[in-house]
Amino acid sequence: MGHTYVSHPVDDKGYVQWTSTEDETWRTLVTRQRKIVEGVACDEFLEGLDYLAFDEAIPQLPELNAKLEACNGWGVEPVPAIIQPKEFFTLLSRKRFPAATFIRLPEHMDYLQEPDIFHELYGHTPLLTNKPYCDFMQKFGELALKAEPKDRRRLFRLFWFTIEFGLIKTDKGLKAYGGGILSSPGETEYCLTDKSEKTSFDALTALRTPYRIDIMQPMYFVLDSFDDLFEILNQDVFALVEKAKELGDFEPKFPPKDVKKSDQAGSGDDESEEEGAMRC
Ligand SMILES: [Fe+2]
């Protein structure tokens, strides 16, 4: 990509000076994505999107937070482009959702591996209006802080296959709720087609399933309901992690990649604490 993204400074009132080009990028992305998520996103996501009423300009966090806090007490915390896992999990445990204050360049409009403010706000905040989603986030942060650092990457698969790339059964059929899907035009259009496998969510299976961050997902896990989302963490997750380690990973359903190991976020046995690759 050849460009290093850096977060904008935030003033003492929590405001960012976005440029007109950056606001235009936001406007383009929001306008385009609103049409694409219709029919793919679950109702809870679409209702959250309507409630937040994203418009012309990148939302200023104090204003967005007033709306979010009124729902479930959550808020978005501005952070640098890369933060350490411990900080990420600490924020979640305190009902603060981290968002880096940068947005993609126009030439990266369709795809950016780094999670920018469009991904974070558009992909995740609509469901911060949903209690089980919020409760999952908070509990996940607490559990990850208690986990051995070497187990965090494996544990993170529970987050990846739900919060980022989850599908859910609804009375209108299969829908998406994952923010990695719903902030990506390509993946939104792809996720419900028969080009990918779908399987009922099972925590042990998810903990044994490697993933790649840089391709369309070959497989999605499907929840029966949002109540089941929180229930995932209402079991002995650490015992499941141990069991997953004992049983080992499933064969990847994606081709091997040819880039450096530190990019392999799905490599659950990688003990590295250098987890910039734990992108979310
Ligand atoms: Fe994310």
Residues whose N, C-alpha, C, O or C-beta is under 5 A from the ligand:
A	BS01	LIG	G179 C280
